[in-house]
Amino acid sequence: MGWAIRVLLVSVVMAAAASGAVFTATAAGCGYESRSGTGPQIAVTTQSECGPGWMYVNANAQASGYGLRAFASGYQYCCATAGLAIGSASVQTEYIIHGPPGSGPVPMSLNLVLTGNVGGGTSDGSSGRYVRVDLTMGYAGWFFIQYGEQSNGSQGISYYFASNIQSPHGYSHGACVSCRLRTAQVLVPVNTPLSFHMLLQAWINQFGDAYGYADASNTLYFPTEGPVFDLPEGYSAEIFGMNVVGNRVVLPEDPGGEIPEPAVAGLTALGLAGFLILRRRA
């Protein structure tokens, strides 16, 4: 949890130009890597050995104009020792609601799509695995959703969910498959650039003999088949640097018309395979 809070605080203080966006990707565990810039960012730590052969972690993240992705997993098999791994991706930019000149504040809400799950089963030790989204928009306020599970040895698994938005459509016991979220409706100024900050985190914290993962490596983004913002007729919206124009997601021009899969997805698969091999050998 400490790393999660630290990454959030670092991301919040970043500045962004109105014409673009600043993307940040961070991976932390035994090692630490953080990348930030105006283009797509990827950060990776993979199969790092934290101790003398008793703990391995894998974390990676990607931030780009087509979504935020994050993954973390960890495996340890001895010792009364705590471990942590986190993947974090964020974007700092601005949004604007377009409307007739001289318009007063207009009611709006934002639609999001999230895919992510946690797991690892039970073990002799303790393992917590979580996915969290934080969203801050000028005049609209701060919204968050966090879900996950805690494995506590013989006590089994308990599930955790907290949000000031709503329970997303499609959420079930630590898993979201294209979950739909909608922020509360608020009044915001028209024809004025406003701040926009979105953060996705996946992390695990463990104690003793344990294994767990938090996988949000598909994407956190906006619906591609409908409006990004719910707005009255005659109004539109943009999110600078996030491929949202005319209140719609502008998809890349390719034969499939789909959001491209990042290299981090392959890294996630390799990381999971490595941990499963290690677990079989233990």
N, C-alpha and C positions, 0 to 999 in steps of 0.2 A: 504493500500500500504506500510506503514511503516514496518509492520510485515513481509511482503513479502521480502523487501530488506534486513531486518535484518537476516532472515533465509538464504537467498542466500549467504550473506557475511560469516556467520558462516560455511556453508557447504563448501564453496570454500577453506577455509584454512585447511580443514581436510587432513591428510596424509593417504596413503594406501600402503600396501605392494604389490610387483609385483605379488605374488602368490595368491592374494585374493582380497577382496573388503571390504570397510567400508560402511555400510548402515546406514542412518539416517532417522528417522521418527519424525515429529513434529506436534503437534496439539495445537492451541492457540485460545483463545477467552476470556471468563471470567476467565478461568484457563489456565495453560500452562503445557505441557508435551513434553519432547524431549528424544528420545532414540537413541543411536548410538552404533554400534558394528560390528563384522565381520559376524554375522548371521542375519537372518530376524528380522526386527524391526517393532513394532506397537506402535503408540501413539494415545491416544483417550481423548477427552473431550466431554462429552455428556450431553445435556440438562442442562447446567450450567445456573443459574439465576444470571444475571449480576447486576440487580438493584432490588428495592423493588417490584418485580412482574411485571416488564415491558419489560424485554429483556431476551431471551433464545438463546443460540447458541449451535451448535453441530459441532465438527470437528474431523476428524480422518485421519490417513495415515498409509501406509504400504510400506516398502522398502525391497526387497529381490532379489535373483538371477533370479526370474521369473517376475520381473516387478516392477514398481512404481505406487502407487495408492494414491489418495488424495480426500478429500471431506470436504466441509464446508457449513453450512447453518445458518441462523439467523432469528429470529422473534422478533419484538418489536412493541408495540402498544400504546405508549404515548410519550410525552416529546420531546422537541427539542434537542435530544441527538444523538451522533454518536456511532456506534458500528462496531466491526470488528471481523471476525473469519477466520482462515486459517488452511488448512491441507497441509503439505509439506513432500515430500519424495525424497531422493537423494541417489546416489551411487558414491563413489570415488574409482577408480581403475585404471587399465592400459589396453591398447590394443596393439596388435602386428600384423603386416602384415608379413606373411611368404613368402619367395621367394628364388630363387637360391642364393647361397653364392656370395657375391660381387656385387649383384644387386644394381643399383642406385635407386633413388626415383621413386615411382610408383604412377600413378593417382588412386584415390579412392574416393568414396562417401559412406555415411552410410544411410541405410534405417530404418525408424522408423514407428511404428503403434501406433496411439493414439485414445482412445475413451473417450469422455467427453462432458458434456453439461451444460448449465446454464439456470436458469429460476426463476420464482416466480411471474410473472405477474406485473401489475401496482398496485399502492397504493397511499395514500395521501403523503407519504414521498418519499425519494430518496433511491434507492438501486442499487449498482453496484456489478456484479458478474463476475468472471474471471477465466480462466484456462491459465496457462503459463508453457512452457517448455524451459529450458536452457540447452545447451549441449556445453561442451568445450573439445576439443581433441587436444593433443599435435601435433604440426605442421599443424593441420587442421584449428584451430581457434575456434571462438565462434559463435554459432547459437542459434536463439531463435524463438519462436512463441507464441503469446498471443492473445487470443480472449475472447469476453464476450459481455455483454450488460449493459446498464444503464437505469433504470426506474426512471423517474422524474415526478411523480404525473400526473397532467393533460397533460403534454407534451408527455406522452407515452414512448415508448421504442426505444432507439437508439442502434445500434450494433457497436462493436469495433473489429478491426482486425489489427495486426501488426506482421511482420516477416521479417527476413533477409534470410530466406530459400526460401519459395514459399508458395502459397496458397495450403494447402494440398488437395489431391484428396479425396473428400467426405465431405468437410466442407460446412456447410450451416447455416448462421444466428445464430451463437453462439452454434452450435452443431457439434460434430465429431462422426461418427460411423465407427470405424475401419478406420480412416483417414490414408492415406499413405503420408509420408513425406520423402524427400530425400535431404541431404545436398549438398552443392555445391561440384563439383569435385576439388580436390586439390592434390598436390604431397606430399607424406610422405615417410620417410625412411623405408627401409625393414629390417626385422630381428632385430628390435630395440624396446623394450618396450616403450610405449608413454602414457602420462597421459590421463585419461578419466573421465569426471565428468558429470553426468546427474542429473537434478533437475526438479521435477514436483510440481507445486503449484496450489491449488484451494482455492480461497478466495472470501469473500463478505465484502463490506463496506456499511453501511447504515446510514441514518439520518431520525429521526422522525418515523412516523408510516409506517413500511415497512416489507417485507418478501422477502427473496431470497436465492438461493442455487447455488453452483458450484460443480458439480459432475464429478470427473475424477477417480472414484473408480473402474472402470473396469481394465484398465492397460495402461501404457506407456511401450512399449517393441519393439521387432524387429519382422519382418515377420517370420512366422514359416513354410511357404511353399516355400521359396526361399532364395537366398543369403542375408546375413546381410549387407555385403559390396559389392559394385560394383567394381570389380577388373579385370585386364586383365587375360587371361587364364594362368594357371601355378602358380598363387598366391593364398594364403589362408589367414585366419585371425582368431584371438581369442580375446575375451574380458574376462579377468580374473574375475572369480566369478559370471559371468552373463550367464553361460550356453551356451556360444557361442564358438564352437570348429569346426575347418574345415570350417569356414565361414557359419555355419548353427546353428540354435537353437537346442540344445539337449533337447528333451522333456523328462519328467519323465516317468519311466516305470510303467504305470498303464493301466488298460483295455481300458480306453477311450483315452489314449494318449493325454490328454489335460492339459493345465496349471491349477493347482489346484486353486480353489477360496479361498480367504483368509477370516478369521473371520471378517475383517473390512467391507466386503460387507454386512453382516448381521447387523452390527452396523449401517451402513448407512441407511438401510431400517427402522430400529427401530427409528433412529433419525428423519427421514422424517415423519414417522407416528405420532411421538410425536408432531412435530411442527404443523401438520395438525389438530390434536385434539385441541391443544392450540388455533389455529386460529379460529376454529369453536366456541370455548367457548367465544372468545373475543367479 
